[in-house]
Amino acid sequence: MRRCVWTSLTIALCFVSASVRGQEPTHQAKPADTSTATSVAPAELEVLTLQQAIAIALTNNRQVKIFDQNVLISNDEILAARTQRYPHFSVDVTGSGLLTPVTIKFPKGAFGFDGANPLPSGPTTVTTDPKFSALSMVQAYQPLTQLWSAHLNLGLLDVGKKLSQEQLRQQKQQITDSVKESYYQLLQSESALDATNENVKALQEVDRTTSEYVKEKAALPYQSAGVKVQLAQAQLQQVALQDTIQTQKENLNNLMGRDLATDFALSPVPETLPEEGSIELARQNALNGRSEIRQARFKVDQATYSKRLQKAQYIPEVGIRYLFFSPFTVEGLPRYFNSLGVQLKWDIYDWGYKKHLMDEKQRQIDQSQLSLTETSSQVVLDVSNRFRKLREARASLNVAQLAQEAEKEKLDVVIEQYKQKTTLLSNLQTEQANMAQAAAQYQQALANFWTARADFEKAMGTD
């Protein structure tokens, strides 16, 4: 009886060991090949690469479309501002009727004298009868000195458009980062599900073998019950991982702006990034790619244009004005007046108003430059920290894989010793627990690696 029990347990442990050996690839291929579920996916299932997921998200995401409208609005503002360089035309027609007569009294000699005769020769009263009257005035004005202000305003609006474009780019980067994070989480979840599936298959075989031994009275019922509990726990973990994967796929579909029920399989991603080999390269790429720095630079340009535009207020307003005036219903006056001339407007003294505004604009420039410097420093600190975290995560993954491989080899030795009856069952159970712990640590290290990689790519502002 005892010999039969030992024999059945040895066979079961061999199945478990074989399943563990079958699910562990090498460390070098693991980060790139975590989505092994794609190899058993149905042929008709869509294989979604990371770049395809990003492209779909950037095309369909509603937040991206909202920021794209801001760019179009900025472009419309520029087109509207360009019209201010051209002549301005205005037509003013006024029609009215007097409700009561208008009476004007002129005293004798109000208009001077014609020789010795006063004009008028005596007190005169002029009364206007209530009737409809109309006036028309047409003006055309071509600004001259204001063209410089219009040019500076166009420059300011153009910087505003670039800022809107950069905000759109930042939103795209955020969507890209979210897609990458979701994609990497899916890769990790599918890797864990693959290991769980293998474990379930092995436990099912152990459960079947143990049940047969119980029927043959080569094993005790409590031993079979213990195996069934382990199988049920593994199946529960299998269901939980399947639900997690389904939720993660729905979240990724939502980021891509498509039907949440769309199913797909994942494709492997490159194992390493070029920036992982040089922290200086990573910093330089971050300084060139991070949207926060580019926006801070545009804000410095905005502040500079605002100061130049304020300084242009010192220039007198000079322009060419054409005027056509016609009181065409008023009797006794000319039918129309035509005039063409130069108009000058200049605020000679403003009690220091323009100077105080200039000082304000200069302080805004200083503030923007300080903000740019601080933003650059924070970006360098962030990318340096993420670079080191990724390096540590990769090293931890390597350590966890080596530890797992060592535990596998040790378990093989203990199993062989158990077959030869040179070790106790308790020793074998202890080594099984060590193997399970090493496998769990490897999965955790792999999850930390994908998280660190996503954070590092986000810190560099990768498009």
Rosetta blueprint (number, residue, H / E / L):
1 M L
2 R H
3 R H
4 C H
5 V H
6 W H
7 T H
8 S H
9 L H
10 T H
11 I H
12 A H
13 L H
14 C H
15 F H
16 V H
17 S H
18 A H
19 S H
20 V H
21 R H
22 G H
23 Q H
24 E L
25 P L
26 T L
27 H L
28 Q L
29 A L
30 K L
31 P L
32 A L
33 D L
34 T L
35 S L
36 T H
37 A H
38 T H
39 S H
40 V H
41 A L
42 P L
43 A L
44 E L
45 L L
46 E L
47 V E
48 L E
49 T L
50 L H
51 Q H
52 Q H
53 A H
54 I H
55 A H
56 I H
57 A H
58 L H
59 T H
60 N H
61 N L
62 R H
63 Q H
64 V H
65 K H
66 I H
67 F H
68 D H
69 Q H
70 N H
71 V H
72 L H
73 I H
74 S H
75 N H
76 D H
77 E H
78 I H
79 L H
80 A H
81 A H
82 R H
83 T H
84 Q H
85 R H
86 Y L
87 P L
88 H E
89 F E
90 S E
91 V E
92 D E
93 V E
94 T E
95 G E
96 S E
97 G E
98 L L
99 L L
100 T L
101 P L
102 V E
103 T E
104 I E
105 K E
106 F E
107 P L
108 K L
109 G L
110 A L
111 F L
112 G L
113 F E
114 D E
115 G L
116 A L
117 N E
118 P E
119 L L
120 P L
121 S L
122 G L
123 P L
124 T E
125 T E
126 V E
127 T E
128 T E
129 D L
130 P L
131 K L
132 F E
133 S E
134 A E
135 L E
136 S E
137 M E
138 V E
139 Q E
140 A E
141 Y E
142 Q E
143 P E
144 L L
145 T L
146 Q H
147 L H
148 W H
149 S H
150 A H
151 H H
152 L H
153 N H
154 L H
155 G H
156 L H
157 L H
158 D H
159 V H
160 G H
161 K H
162 K H
163 L H
164 S H
165 Q H
166 E H
167 Q H
168 L H
169 R H
170 Q H
171 Q H
172 K H
173 Q H
174 Q H
175 I H
176 T H
177 D H
178 S H
179 V H
180 K H
181 E H
182 S H
183 Y H
184 Y H
185 Q H
186 L H
187 L H
188 Q H
189 S H
190 E H
191 S H
192 A H
193 L H
194 D H
195 A H
196 T H
197 N H
198 E H
199 N H
200 V H
201 K H
202 A H
203 L H
204 Q H
205 E H
206 V H
207 D H
208 R H
209 T H
210 T H
211 S H
212 E H
213 Y H
214 V H
215 K H
216 E L
217 K L
218 A L
219 A L
220 L L
221 P H
222 Y H
223 Q H
224 S H
225 A H
226 G H
227 V H
228 K H
229 V H
230 Q H
231 L H
232 A H
233 Q H
234 A H
235 Q H
236 L H
237 Q H
238 Q H
239 V H
240 A H
241 L H
242 Q H
243 D H
244 T H
245 I H
246 Q H
247 T H
248 Q H
249 K H
250 E H
251 N H
252 L H
253 N H
254 N H
255 L H
256 M L
257 G L
258 R L
259 D L
260 L L
261 A L
262 T L
263 D L
264 F L
265 A E
266 L E
267 S L
268 P L
269 V L
270 P L
271 E L
272 T L
273 L L
274 P H
275 E H
276 E H
277 G H
278 S L
279 I H
280 E H
281 L H
282 A H
283 R H
284 Q H
285 N H
286 A H
287 L H
288 N H
289 G H
290 R L
291 S H
292 E H
293 I H
294 R H
295 Q H
296 A H
297 R H
298 F H
299 K H
300 V H
301 D H
302 Q H
303 A H
304 T H
305 Y H
306 S H
307 K H
308 R H
309 L H
310 Q H
311 K H
312 A H
313 Q H
314 Y H
315 I L
316 P L
317 E E
318 V E
319 G E
320 I E
321 R E
322 Y E
323 L E
324 F E
325 F E
326 S E
327 P L
328 F L
329 T L
330 V L
331 E L
332 G L
333 L L
334 P L
335 R L
336 Y L
337 F E
338 N E
339 S E
340 L E
341 G E
342 V E
343 Q E
344 L E
345 K E
346 W L
347 D L
348 I L
349 Y L
350 D L
351 W L
352 G L
353 Y H
354 K H
355 K H
356 H H
357 L H
358 M H
359 D H
360 E H
361 K H
362 Q H
363 R H
364 Q H
365 I H
366 D H
367 Q H
368 S H
369 Q H
370 L H
371 S H
372 L H
373 T H
374 E H
375 T H
376 S H
377 S H
378 Q H
379 V H
380 V H
381 L H
382 D H
383 V H
384 S H
385 N H
386 R H
387 F H
388 R H
389 K H
390 L H
391 R H
392 E H
393 A H
394 R H
395 A H
396 S H
397 L H
398 N H
399 V H
400 A H
401 Q H
402 L H
403 A H
404 Q H
405 E H
406 A H
407 E H
408 K H
409 E H
410 K H
411 L H
412 D H
413 V H
414 V H
415 I H
416 E H
417 Q H
418 Y H
419 K H
420 Q L
421 K L
422 T L
423 T L
424 L L
425 L H
426 S H
427 N H
428 L H
429 Q H
430 T H
431 E H
432 Q H
433 A H
434 N H
435 M H
436 A H
437 Q H
438 A H
439 A H
440 A H
441 Q H
442 Y H
443 Q H
444 Q H
445 A H
446 L H
447 A H
448 N H
449 F H
450 W H
451 T H
452 A H
453 R H
454 A H
455 D H
456 F H
457 E H
458 K H
459 A H
460 M H
461 G L
462 T L
463 D L
